[in-house]
């Protein structure tokens, strides 16, 4: 049987389960927004804990008469506990709440205040007057969103990309000198080395990495210090700078207080720019995954030019069938990220006057994309890419059957005559050499002299 205590806010009294640390505003949000199963991401909660710790320490320096030493220590300790995951059950709010994220800001304020008062064994810490001192939901939520986004990109996604790039470098070296048929428009094309094909994948990952690194520059700019509308009302002039400096120390990331707070509160363009880099990575991952499953198609009726790890049975009805499941997972992740990009782009276009009110959606979508890409990269590398092996026999067979090797003859017999050779060879199911000799375009000795597919790369 649940037991309740009475909490109050500016609207009146609210019953809150005694087993929880949150207060009246959290409870109202919990009751008023039973929408979906998506809860505020833990990355946002951790970012808020870092921010609230930095804010209380900044307030201690700027307003010591209000933020006493005992309050600072209690608030900081409560934030550290949240960062360690001790209070994970205290943040139950839906993503689909107020568009400013006010209720999540208050969720943190209430939990931190309640826990601080437990530590102090009194009621000295107030969620608004103390934990939220010099702040507004309107500058704290965008700040927490930037912190969380920068941390997941810097600490998790970029290392996962580096891991994939390293594996692709190794595969390039291992497959040096293997020549195969290139393909354009899903049709046979001139030869390419397998290492060159792999280098294309590696180049995409390196390009995506550079784009993500560039996008981080915008995420380091924080809205904190702008309070409600960007004017900094009720905050000391240097508050934003001090908070950013402390966050820089906590995370080793170069956070700074954004120069134009009106921009920082009302625009999501930096999130749009950063997520565009994630979308670019998703598109490249889909291309790479599709290449790999095409090249591995078969085992007898497809291209079958590479072998990939066999991780699990592929069919409930066809015995012995094995499917490119890691590739399929990657492509689904890519589509989710592309969908999230549309959501974030539209959300950013809807900021009215001094505040954008699509913040929880934007934070959730961005962090979901980053998490999916990170996990997908790690799984794809471990369970598929690192185990790719060239089917040299099949590559060689396809190379020498390709009619597009006729391109090597163009400089000697002309484009139109070379096209005639290819068409005759295809129509009569004979080799290019046989077709060329039948048409009388070249002697056998000359053909043998110039026709070396392995040298065409």
C-alpha positions as CSV (number, residue, x, y, z in Angstrom):
1,X,0.0,0.0,0.0
2,X,1.4,3.4,-1.1
3,X,2.0,6.1,1.5
4,X,2.0,9.7,0.6
5,X,3.3,13.0,1.9
6,X,1.9,16.4,1.1
7,X,4.0,18.7,-1.0
8,X,3.0,22.2,-2.2
9,X,3.8,24.6,-5.1
10,X,2.4,27.8,-6.2
11,X,-0.8,26.1,-7.3
12,X,-1.4,24.3,-4.0
13,X,-1.0,21.0,-2.3
14,X,0.0,17.7,-4.1
15,X,0.2,14.2,-2.8
16,X,3.7,12.6,-3.5
17,X,4.7,9.0,-2.7
18,X,6.9,9.0,0.4
19,X,9.3,6.6,-1.3
20,X,10.4,9.3,-3.8
21,X,12.4,12.4,-3.5
22,X,10.6,14.5,-6.1
23,X,8.1,17.3,-5.2
24,X,4.9,18.8,-6.3
25,X,5.8,20.0,-9.8
26,X,7.3,16.7,-10.7
27,X,4.2,14.9,-9.5
28,X,1.9,17.3,-11.5
29,X,3.9,16.6,-14.7
30,X,3.9,12.8,-14.0
31,X,0.1,12.9,-13.6
32,X,-0.6,15.3,-16.5
33,X,1.5,13.8,-19.2
34,X,0.9,10.0,-19.3
35,X,2.1,10.1,-22.9
36,X,4.1,7.4,-24.5
37,X,6.9,5.3,-22.9
38,X,9.8,7.6,-23.8
39,X,11.3,9.1,-20.6
40,X,13.8,11.9,-20.4
41,X,17.2,10.3,-21.5
42,X,19.6,9.6,-18.7
43,X,22.2,11.7,-20.5
44,X,20.0,14.7,-19.9
45,X,19.6,13.9,-16.2
46,X,23.4,13.5,-15.8
47,X,24.0,16.7,-17.7
48,X,21.5,18.5,-15.4
49,X,23.3,17.2,-12.4
50,X,26.6,18.5,-13.7
51,X,25.0,21.9,-14.4
52,X,23.3,22.2,-11.0
53,X,26.6,21.4,-9.3
54,X,28.4,24.0,-11.3
55,X,25.6,26.5,-10.7
56,X,25.6,26.1,-6.9
57,X,29.4,26.5,-6.8
58,X,29.2,29.6,-9.0
59,X,26.5,31.0,-6.8
60,X,28.7,30.3,-3.7
61,X,31.4,32.5,-5.2
62,X,29.1,35.2,-6.5
63,X,26.4,35.3,-3.7
64,X,27.9,33.7,-0.6
65,X,25.3,35.3,1.6
66,X,22.6,33.3,-0.1
67,X,24.5,30.2,-1.2
68,X,26.1,29.2,2.1
69,X,28.9,26.7,2.5
70,X,26.5,24.1,4.0
71,X,24.0,24.5,1.2
72,X,26.7,24.2,-1.5
73,X,28.2,21.1,0.0
74,X,24.8,19.4,0.3
75,X,23.7,20.3,-3.2
76,X,27.0,19.3,-4.7
77,X,26.8,15.9,-2.8
78,X,23.3,15.3,-4.1
79,X,24.4,16.0,-7.7
80,X,27.4,13.6,-7.3
81,X,25.0,10.9,-6.1
82,X,22.8,11.5,-9.2
83,X,25.9,11.2,-11.4
84,X,26.8,7.9,-9.8
85,X,23.3,6.6,-10.7
86,X,22.1,6.4,-7.0
87,X,18.8,8.1,-7.7
88,X,17.9,6.8,-11.2
89,X,14.3,6.0,-10.2
90,X,13.6,9.7,-9.3
91,X,13.3,11.0,-12.9
92,X,10.1,9.5,-14.3
93,X,8.9,12.3,-16.6
94,X,7.8,11.8,-20.2
95,X,9.6,13.4,-23.1
96,X,6.2,14.6,-24.3
97,X,5.8,17.3,-21.7
98,X,6.2,21.1,-21.8
99,X,8.2,22.1,-24.8
100,X,10.7,24.2,-22.7
101,X,11.6,21.2,-20.5
102,X,10.6,23.2,-17.4
103,X,9.2,20.1,-15.6
104,X,12.4,18.2,-16.0
105,X,14.4,21.2,-14.7
106,X,12.1,21.2,-11.7
107,X,12.3,17.5,-11.3
108,X,16.1,17.9,-10.8
109,X,15.6,20.9,-8.6
110,X,13.1,19.1,-6.3
111,X,15.1,15.8,-6.1
112,X,18.4,17.7,-5.4
113,X,16.6,19.9,-2.8
114,X,15.0,17.0,-1.0
115,X,18.2,15.0,-0.9
116,X,20.1,18.0,0.2
117,X,17.7,18.6,3.1
118,X,18.1,14.9,4.1
119,X,21.8,15.4,4.2
120,X,21.5,18.7,6.2
121,X,18.7,17.2,8.4
122,X,16.7,20.4,8.0
123,X,14.7,22.3,5.3
124,X,17.2,24.9,4.4
125,X,17.4,24.1,0.6
126,X,14.6,25.3,-1.6
127,X,14.2,23.9,-5.1
128,X,13.6,27.3,-6.7
129,X,15.4,29.7,-4.4
130,X,18.6,27.6,-4.0
131,X,19.0,24.8,-6.5
132,X,17.6,27.0,-9.3
133,X,19.3,30.2,-8.1
134,X,20.4,32.5,-11.0
135,X,18.8,30.1,-13.5
136,X,15.6,29.5,-15.6
137,X,14.4,26.4,-17.3
138,X,14.7,28.4,-20.4
139,X,18.5,28.6,-20.2
140,X,19.2,25.4,-18.2
141,X,17.5,22.9,-20.5
142,X,19.3,24.1,-23.7
143,X,22.5,24.1,-21.7
144,X,21.9,20.5,-20.4
145,X,21.0,19.5,-24.0
146,X,24.3,20.9,-25.3
147,X,26.3,19.3,-22.5
148,X,24.7,15.8,-23.0
149,X,25.1,16.0,-26.8
150,X,28.7,17.1,-26.7
151,X,29.6,14.4,-24.1
152,X,28.1,11.5,-26.1
153,X,29.7,12.7,-29.3
154,X,33.2,13.3,-27.8
155,X,33.3,10.4,-25.3
156,X,31.4,7.7,-27.2
157,X,30.6,8.2,-30.8
158,X,34.0,9.5,-32.0
159,X,35.9,6.6,-30.3
160,X,33.5,4.2,-32.0
161,X,34.3,5.8,-35.3
162,X,38.0,5.6,-34.7
163,X,37.6,1.9,-34.0
164,X,35.9,1.4,-37.3
165,X,38.4,3.4,-39.2
166,X,41.3,1.4,-37.6
167,X,39.7,-1.9,-38.7
168,X,39.2,-0.6,-42.3
169,X,42.8,0.4,-42.5
170,X,43.8,-3.1,-41.5
171,X,41.4,-4.6,-44.1
172,X,43.0,-2.4,-46.7
173,X,46.4,-3.7,-46.0
174,X,45.3,-7.3,-45.8
175,X,43.6,-7.1,-49.2
176,X,46.3,-5.1,-51.1
177,X,46.8,-6.4,-54.6
178,X,43.5,-8.3,-55.0
179,X,41.8,-7.0,-58.2
180,X,38.1,-7.4,-58.9
181,X,35.4,-6.0,-61.1
182,X,34.2,-2.5,-60.2
183,X,30.5,-1.7,-60.5
184,X,28.5,1.4,-61.3
185,X,24.7,1.6,-61.7
186,X,24.7,-2.0,-60.4
187,X,26.3,-3.0,-63.7
188,X,29.8,-4.3,-64.5
189,X,32.5,-1.5,-64.7
190,X,36.2,-1.4,-65.1
191,X,38.5,-3.1,-62.5
192,X,39.3,-1.9,-59.1
193,X,41.4,-3.4,-56.3
194,X,39.5,-4.6,-53.3
195,X,41.8,-2.4,-51.1
196,X,40.7,0.6,-53.1
197,X,37.0,-0.3,-52.6
198,X,37.6,-0.6,-48.8
199,X,39.4,2.7,-48.8
200,X,36.2,4.3,-50.1
201,X,34.4,3.0,-46.9
202,X,37.3,4.2,-44.8
203,X,37.2,7.6,-46.4
204,X,33.5,8.0,-45.6
205,X,34.1,7.2,-42.0
206,X,36.9,9.7,-41.8
207,X,34.8,12.4,-43.5
208,X,32.0,11.8,-41.0
209,X,34.4,12.0,-38.1
210,X,35.7,15.4,-39.4
211,X,32.1,16.7,-39.7
212,X,31.2,15.6,-36.2
213,X,34.3,17.2,-34.8
214,X,33.4,20.5,-36.6
215,X,29.9,20.4,-35.2
216,X,31.1,20.1,-31.7
217,X,32.3,23.7,-31.8
218,X,28.7,24.9,-31.7
219,X,27.6,22.5,-28.9
220,X,30.3,23.9,-26.6
221,X,28.4,27.3,-26.6
222,X,26.0,27.3,-23.6
223,X,22.8,29.3,-23.0
224,X,23.4,29.4,-19.2
225,X,23.3,33.0,-17.9
226,X,20.5,34.0,-20.2
227,X,17.8,33.0,-17.7
228,X,14.2,33.6,-18.9
229,X,14.5,35.5,-22.2
230,X,18.2,36.1,-22.7
231,X,18.6,39.2,-20.7
232,X,20.1,37.4,-17.7
233,X,17.5,38.7,-15.2
234,X,18.1,37.6,-11.6
235,X,21.6,36.3,-12.5
236,X,25.0,37.9,-11.7
237,X,26.6,39.2,-14.9
238,X,29.5,36.7,-14.7
239,X,27.3,33.7,-13.7
240,X,27.3,32.1,-17.1
241,X,31.0,32.4,-17.5
242,X,31.7,30.9,-14.1
243,X,29.3,28.0,-14.7
244,X,30.9,27.2,-18.1
245,X,34.4,27.3,-16.6
246,X,33.4,24.8,-13.9
247,X,31.7,22.5,-16.5
248,X,34.9,22.7,-18.5
249,X,36.8,21.5,-15.5
250,X,34.3,18.6,-14.8
251,X,34.3,17.3,-18.3
252,X,37.6,18.4,-19.9
253,X,35.5,19.8,-22.8
254,X,35.9,23.5,-23.8
255,X,32.4,24.7,-22.8
256,X,31.8,28.5,-22.8
257,X,28.9,30.8,-22.1
258,X,27.4,31.8,-25.5
259,X,28.0,35.5,-26.3
260,X,24.5,36.1,-27.6
261,X,22.0,34.6,-25.2
262,X,19.0,35.6,-27.2
263,X,20.3,33.4,-30.0
264,X,21.2,30.6,-27.5
265,X,17.6,30.5,-26.1
266,X,15.6,30.9,-29.2
267,X,17.5,29.0,-31.9
268,X,18.3,25.3,-32.3
269,X,20.6,25.8,-35.3
270,X,23.7,24.4,-33.5
271,X,21.7,21.2,-32.8
272,X,20.5,21.1,-36.4
273,X,24.1,21.5,-37.6
274,X,25.4,18.8,-35.3
275,X,22.7,16.3,-36.2
276,X,23.3,16.9,-39.8
277,X,26.7,15.4,-39.2
278,X,25.0,12.4,-37.6
279,X,22.7,12.1,-40.6
280,X,25.8,12.2,-42.9
281,X,27.4,9.4,-40.9
282,X,24.1,7.4,-41.0
283,X,23.9,7.8,-44.8
284,X,27.5,6.6,-45.2
285,X,26.9,3.6,-42.8
286,X,23.9,2.6,-44.9
287,X,25.9,2.8,-48.1
288,X,28.7,0.7,-46.6
289,X,26.3,-1.9,-45.1
290,X,24.6,-2.2,-48.5
291,X,27.9,-2.6,-50.3
292,X,28.9,-5.4,-47.9
293,X,25.6,-7.3,-48.1
294,X,25.6,-7.1,-51.9
295,X,29.2,-8.3,-52.1
296,X,28.4,-11.1,-49.7
297,X,25.1,-12.1,-51.5
298,X,24.8,-15.7,-52.4
299,X,26.3,-18.1,-51.5
300,X,25.8,-19.5,-55.0
301,X,23.3,-17.3,-56.7
302,X,24.7,-13.9,-55.8
303,X,27.9,-12.0,-56.2
304,X,29.6,-13.9,-53.4
305,X,32.8,-11.9,-53.6
306,X,33.3,-11.7,-49.9
307,X,32.7,-13.9,-46.9
308,X,31.2,-12.3,-43.7
309,X,30.8,-13.8,-40.3
310,X,27.9,-16.2,-39.8
311,X,26.4,-15.1,-36.5
312,X,23.0,-16.8,-36.4
313,X,20.6,-19.0,-38.5
314,X,18.8,-16.8,-41.0
315,X,15.5,-18.6,-41.5
316,X,12.9,-20.4,-39.6
317,X,12.0,-22.5,-42.6
318,X,15.1,-22.7,-44.8
319,X,17.8,-24.9,-43.2
320,X,21.3,-23.7,-43.5
321,X,20.4,-20.1,-44.6
322,X,22.6,-17.4,-43.1
323,X,21.7,-13.7,-43.6
324,X,23.7,-10.4,-43.4
325,X,21.8,-9.4,-40.2
326,X,24.4,-6.9,-39.0
327,X,24.0,-5.0,-42.3
328,X,20.3,-5.0,-41.9
329,X,20.6,-3.6,-38.4
330,X,22.8,-0.8,-39.6
331,X,20.4,0.2,-42.3
332,X,17.5,0.3,-39.9
333,X,19.5,2.5,-37.6
334,X,20.3,4.8,-40.5
335,X,16.7,5.3,-41.3
336,X,15.9,6.1,-37.7
337,X,18.6,8.8,-37.7
338,X,17.4,10.3,-40.9
339,X,13.9,10.4,-39.5
340,X,15.2,12.1,-36.3
341,X,16.9,14.7,-38.5
342,X,13.6,15.6,-40.0
343,X,12.1,16.0,-36.5
344,X,14.9,18.2,-35.3
345,X,14.9,20.3,-38.4
346,X,11.2,21.0,-38.2
347,X,11.5,21.6,-34.4
348,X,14.2,24.2,-35.0
349,X,12.1,26.1,-37.5
350,X,9.3,26.5,-34.9
351,X,11.0,28.7,-32.3
352,X,8.7,31.6,-31.6
353,X,10.1,35.0,-30.3
354,X,12.5,34.4,-27.3
355,X,12.2,30.6,-26.9
356,X,12.0,27.4,-28.8
357,X,9.5,25.0,-27.2
358,X,10.5,21.8,-28.9
359,X,13.4,21.2,-26.6
360,X,12.6,17.7,-25.1
361,X,11.8,16.3,-28.6
362,X,15.1,17.7,-29.9
363,X,17.2,16.4,-27.0
364,X,15.6,13.0,-27.2
365,X,15.9,12.6,-30.9
366,X,19.6,13.8,-31.0
367,X,20.7,11.5,-28.2
368,X,18.8,8.6,-29.6
369,X,20.6,9.1,-32.9
370,X,24.0,9.4,-31.3
371,X,23.4,6.3,-29.1
372,X,22.1,4.2,-32.0
373,X,25.0,5.2,-34.2
374,X,27.6,4.5,-31.5
375,X,26.2,1.1,-30.6
376,X,25.7,0.2,-34.3
377,X,29.3,1.1,-35.2
378,X,30.7,-1.0,-32.4
379,X,28.5,-4.0,-33.2
380,X,28.9,-3.8,-37.0
381,X,32.7,-3.6,-36.6
382,X,32.9,-6.4,-34.1
383,X,30.4,-8.8,-35.6
384,X,30.8,-8.1,-39.3
385,X,33.5,-5.8,-40.7
386,X,36.5,-7.2,-38.9
387,X,35.6,-10.6,-40.1
388,X,35.3,-9.8,-43.9
389,X,37.4,-12.1,-46.1
390,X,37.9,-11.8,-49.8
391,X,36.6,-14.7,-52.0
392,X,39.6,-14.4,-54.3
393,X,38.5,-17.1,-56.7
394,X,35.1,-15.6,-57.3
395,X,36.6,-12.1,-57.6
396,X,39.0,-13.3,-60.3
397,X,36.2,-15.2,-62.1
398,X,34.0,-12.2,-62.2
399,X,36.8,-9.9,-63.2
400,X,37.7,-12.0,-66.3
401,X,34.0,-12.4,-67.3
402,X,33.4,-8.7,-67.2
403,X,32.6,-7.2,-70.6
404,X,33.7,-3.7,-69.4
405,X,37.3,-4.8,-69.6
406,X,36.8,-3.8,-73.2
407,X,37.4,-0.3,-72.1
408,X,41.1,-1.1,-72.3
409,X,40.7,-1.6,-76.0
410,X,39.2,1.9,-76.7
411,X,42.5,3.8,-77.1
412,X,43.6,1.2,-79.7
413,X,40.4,0.5,-81.8
414,X,38.1,3.4,-80.8
415,X,35.0,3.7,-78.6
416,X,32.5,2.5,-81.2
417,X,34.5,-0.5,-82.3
418,X,35.1,-1.4,-78.6
419,X,31.3,-1.2,-78.0
420,X,30.8,-3.6,-81.0
421,X,33.2,-6.1,-79.4
422,X,31.4,-6.0,-76.1
423,X,28.0,-6.5,-77.7
424,X,29.2,-9.4,-79.9
425,X,30.8,-11.1,-76.9
426,X,27.7,-10.8,-74.9
427,X,25.3,-11.8,-77.7
428,X,27.3,-14.9,-78.7
429,X,28.5,-15.7,-75.2
430,X,32.2,-15.6,-76.2
431,X,35.2,-13.9,-74.8
432,X,36.2,-10.3,-75.6
433,X,39.3,-11.7,-77.3
434,X,37.3,-14.0,-79.5
435,X,34.9,-11.2,-80.4
436,X,37.7,-8.8,-81.2
437,X,39.4,-11.4,-83.5
438,X,36.2,-12.3,-85.3
439,X,35.5,-8.6,-86.0
440,X,39.1,-8.2,-87.3
441,X,39.9,-5.2,-85.1
442,X,43.1,-6.6,-83.7
443,X,45.6,-9.4,-84.1
444,X,45.9,-12.1,-81.4
445,X,49.4,-10.9,-80.6
446,X,48.4,-7.3,-80.2
447,X,45.4,-8.2,-78.0
448,X,47.6,-10.3,-75.7
449,X,50.1,-7.5,-75.5
450,X,47.7,-4.8,-74.3
451,X,45.0,-6.8,-72.5
452,X,46.0,-7.2,-68.8
453,X,43.0,-6.7,-66.5
454,X,45.1,-6.7,-63.4
455,X,46.9,-3.6,-64.6
456,X,43.8,-1.5,-65.3
457,X,43.5,-0.2,-61.7
